[in-house]
């Protein structure tokens, strides 16, 4: 019985590692998600921290378009992770809002990323996850 329990722990650890990497690499379908941390993680200055993920076909104007969206929404990039594989890209951005623009920035960011995907006519499959607050 102890061997079975140990093996289950090993399998659970392996599954955790696989799940971690699957969120890093691009998927076959277009995806958007914008998540709020649900609290103030920026030192008590009133800013909201958001994690945005965009997975789509890679193209030369994608990064400039993403930068334009972040600037237009007055979001500060805290961390950016980008991976490409087989002509697909996944961009995960952790951004902070202005003090004056918190919750509405999350919705504007989601809508802007969705518009960015609409310009991507080569992809046929989309999965869009709406804005979510994480407590």
Secondary structure as a PSIPRED ss2 file (coil, helix, strand):
# PSIPRED VFORMAT (PSIPRED V4.0)

   1 X C   1.000  0.000  0.000
   2 X H   0.000  1.000  0.000
   3 X H   0.000  1.000  0.000
   4 X H   0.000  1.000  0.000
   5 X H   0.000  1.000  0.000
   6 X H   0.000  1.000  0.000
   7 X H   0.000  1.000  0.000
   8 X H   0.000  1.000  0.000
   9 X H   0.000  1.000  0.000
  10 X H   0.000  1.000  0.000
  11 X H   0.000  1.000  0.000
  12 X H   0.000  1.000  0.000
  13 X H   0.000  1.000  0.000
  14 X H   0.000  1.000  0.000
  15 X H   0.000  1.000  0.000
  16 X H   0.000  1.000  0.000
  17 X H   0.000  1.000  0.000
  18 X H   0.000  1.000  0.000
  19 X H   0.000  1.000  0.000
  20 X H   0.000  1.000  0.000
  21 X H   0.000  1.000  0.000
  22 X H   0.000  1.000  0.000
  23 X C   1.000  0.000  0.000
  24 X C   1.000  0.000  0.000
  25 X C   1.000  0.000  0.000
  26 X C   1.000  0.000  0.000
  27 X C   1.000  0.000  0.000
  28 X C   1.000  0.000  0.000
  29 X C   1.000  0.000  0.000
  30 X E   0.000  0.000  1.000
  31 X E   0.000  0.000  1.000
  32 X E   0.000  0.000  1.000
  33 X E   0.000  0.000  1.000
  34 X E   0.000  0.000  1.000
  35 X E   0.000  0.000  1.000
  36 X E   0.000  0.000  1.000
  37 X C   1.000  0.000  0.000
  38 X C   1.000  0.000  0.000
  39 X C   1.000  0.000  0.000
  40 X C   1.000  0.000  0.000
  41 X C   1.000  0.000  0.000
  42 X C   1.000  0.000  0.000
  43 X C   1.000  0.000  0.000
  44 X C   1.000  0.000  0.000
  45 X C   1.000  0.000  0.000
  46 X C   1.000  0.000  0.000
  47 X C   1.000  0.000  0.000
  48 X C   1.000  0.000  0.000
  49 X E   0.000  0.000  1.000
  50 X E   0.000  0.000  1.000
  51 X E   0.000  0.000  1.000
  52 X E   0.000  0.000  1.000
  53 X E   0.000  0.000  1.000
  54 X E   0.000  0.000  1.000
  55 X E   0.000  0.000  1.000
  56 X E   0.000  0.000  1.000
  57 X E   0.000  0.000  1.000
  58 X C   1.000  0.000  0.000
  59 X C   1.000  0.000  0.000
  60 X C   1.000  0.000  0.000
  61 X C   1.000  0.000  0.000
  62 X H   0.000  1.000  0.000
  63 X H   0.000  1.000  0.000
  64 X H   0.000  1.000  0.000
  65 X H   0.000  1.000  0.000
  66 X H   0.000  1.000  0.000
  67 X H   0.000  1.000  0.000
  68 X H   0.000  1.000  0.000
  69 X H   0.000  1.000  0.000
  70 X H   0.000  1.000  0.000
  71 X H   0.000  1.000  0.000
  72 X H   0.000  1.000  0.000
  73 X C   1.000  0.000  0.000
  74 X C   1.000  0.000  0.000
  75 X C   1.000  0.000  0.000
  76 X E   0.000  0.000  1.000
  77 X E   0.000  0.000  1.000
  78 X E   0.000  0.000  1.000
  79 X E   0.000  0.000  1.000
  80 X E   0.000  0.000  1.000
  81 X E   0.000  0.000  1.000
  82 X E   0.000  0.000  1.000
  83 X E   0.000  0.000  1.000
  84 X E   0.000  0.000  1.000
  85 X E   0.000  0.000  1.000
  86 X C   1.000  0.000  0.000
  87 X C   1.000  0.000  0.000
  88 X E   0.000  0.000  1.000
  89 X E   0.000  0.000  1.000
  90 X E   0.000  0.000  1.000
  91 X E   0.000  0.000  1.000
  92 X E   0.000  0.000  1.000
  93 X E   0.000  0.000  1.000
  94 X E   0.000  0.000  1.000
  95 X E   0.000  0.000  1.000
  96 X E   0.000  0.000  1.000
  97 X C   1.000  0.000  0.000
  98 X C   1.000  0.000  0.000
  99 X C   1.000  0.000  0.000
 100 X C   1.000  0.000  0.000
 101 X C   1.000  0.000  0.000
 102 X C   1.000  0.000  0.000
 103 X H   0.000  1.000  0.000
 104 X H   0.000  1.000  0.000
 105 X H   0.000  1.000  0.000
 106 X H   0.000  1.000  0.000
 107 X H   0.000  1.000  0.000
 108 X H   0.000  1.000  0.000
 109 X H   0.000  1.000  0.000
 110 X H   0.000  1.000  0.000
 111 X H   0.000  1.000  0.000
 112 X H   0.000  1.000  0.000
 113 X H   0.000  1.000  0.000
 114 X H   0.000  1.000  0.000
 115 X H   0.000  1.000  0.000
 116 X H   0.000  1.000  0.000
 117 X H   0.000  1.000  0.000
 118 X H   0.000  1.000  0.000
 119 X C   1.000  0.000  0.000
 120 X C   1.000  0.000  0.000
 121 X C   1.000  0.000  0.000
 122 X C   1.000  0.000  0.000
 123 X C   1.000  0.000  0.000
 124 X C   1.000  0.000  0.000
 125 X C   1.000  0.000  0.000
 126 X E   0.000  0.000  1.000
 127 X E   0.000  0.000  1.000
 128 X E   0.000  0.000  1.000
 129 X C   1.000  0.000  0.000
 130 X C   1.000  0.000  0.000
 131 X C   1.000  0.000  0.000
 132 X E   0.000  0.000  1.000
 133 X E   0.000  0.000  1.000
 134 X C   1.000  0.000  0.000
 135 X C   1.000  0.000  0.000
